[in-house]
Amino acid sequence: MGTIRSNRIGEQMKKELSDIIGRKIKDPRVGFVTVTAVDVTGDLQQATVYVSVFGDADQKEQTLRSLAKATGFIRTEIGKRIRMRKTPDIFFKFDESLNYGSKIESLLSDIKREDEEDEENEEHPKP
């Protein structure tokens, strides 16, 4: 029962956090951020927010630090928008799944290219 509610609250928080980060946070150090997922614990006390940041590693670290400093403001805004007894503590983490997915995609394309080259060499052997 608790997981259904925590999933529902996580999805609602994802929508609201995207809006808050995109429109309400005026910190120039916060780059182009996409909220990819929100995991809320079963007791609704903690929420881990997974974000994807466009930019290099330095910009990503700077954005994560800025979001961590704005956690109080973000919690206040979430509390205003979602009716709950207690607003969960928010923790920000990088979502590495996008990088992992692109790495897998490049490996698969390399394998496909090598297979095509092998087939081509078998069809037209060099004398």
N, C-alpha and C positions, 0 to 999 in steps of 0.2 A: 504494500500500500504506500509506503513512504517513498519508494523509488519512482512511482508514477508521479507523485506530487513534486518530488525534487527535479525530475526531468522536465516537467511542465514549467516550474519556476526557472530552471536553467535556460529554457528556450525564451521565456519572457525577458529574463535578464540579458540574454544575448542581444535581443532587439533593442532594449533600452540602453544598454552599454554602447552599442554602435552609435546610437543617436547622441548620447551624452559625450562620447569621445569625439565624434565628428563635429558637433555643433557647440557644445558648452565649454569644452576645455580650450582655453586661449593660449596655452603655453606653446611658444614657437618650437620648442625642442621635441614636441610630440609630432612625429612624422605621419606618413600615410599609414594608418592602422586599420586592420580588418580583424574584427572579433570572429574567430572561427568556431569556438566552442566554449561552453560554460559547464563545468562539473560542480554540482551542488551536493554536499554531503547529505546523508539521509536525515540527519537532525536539523538540517537547514541552517547550520551555524557557520559554515565556511563555503566559499565559492572560489574555484580555481578558474580563472579566465585565460583562455589560450588565444594569443594574438599573433597575427602575421604582420610584419612591418616591411614596407618597401624601402630598400636602401642597403647600404653596406653595414658591416658588423658594428662600426662605431655609432652609426645612426640608430641601429637597433638597440644597443645598450643604453644610449641616451634616452630613447623613447621609453624603454622599460623603466628607467630610473624616474623619469618624469611622471609616468603613470603611477608608480609606487608612491610618489610624493602627493599625488592628487587623489589618493585612495579615500581620504576622509570626505572630500567634496563629492566624489563619485558615489560613495555609500549614502550620503545625504540625499543626493538626487534619486538614487534607486529607491530609497525609503519613501520619497514623495510620490513616486510613480507606481510602485508595487505595494499593495497593502499586505503587510506581514507583521507579525508580532515583533520580530527582531530582524533587522537587516543583516545578512551574512557578512562575515569578514571576507574581504576580497584580496586574492593573491593573483598576480599576473605572471604568466609564463609564456615563453615563445612556443609557437606551434611548429615543431620541426617536421610534421608530416608532409607539408608541401615540398620542402627540400628533399625529403626522403622519396617522395613520389616522383619528383623530377629526376632524381638520380637513378631510380629504377627504370624510368622511361628511357633515359639515355643509354643505360646498359642494354635494354631490350633492342633499341634501334641499332646499337653496335653489333649485337649478335645477329640481327637480321641482315645487316650489311655484309658481315663476314660470310654468312650462309649464301647470300646471293653471289658473292665473289667466288666462293668455292664451287658453286654450281656452274658458273660461267667458265671457270678454269677446267672443269671436268668436260664440258661440252666442246671447248676449243683448246685442246692440249697443245702446248708449245712443242715444236719439233726438235 
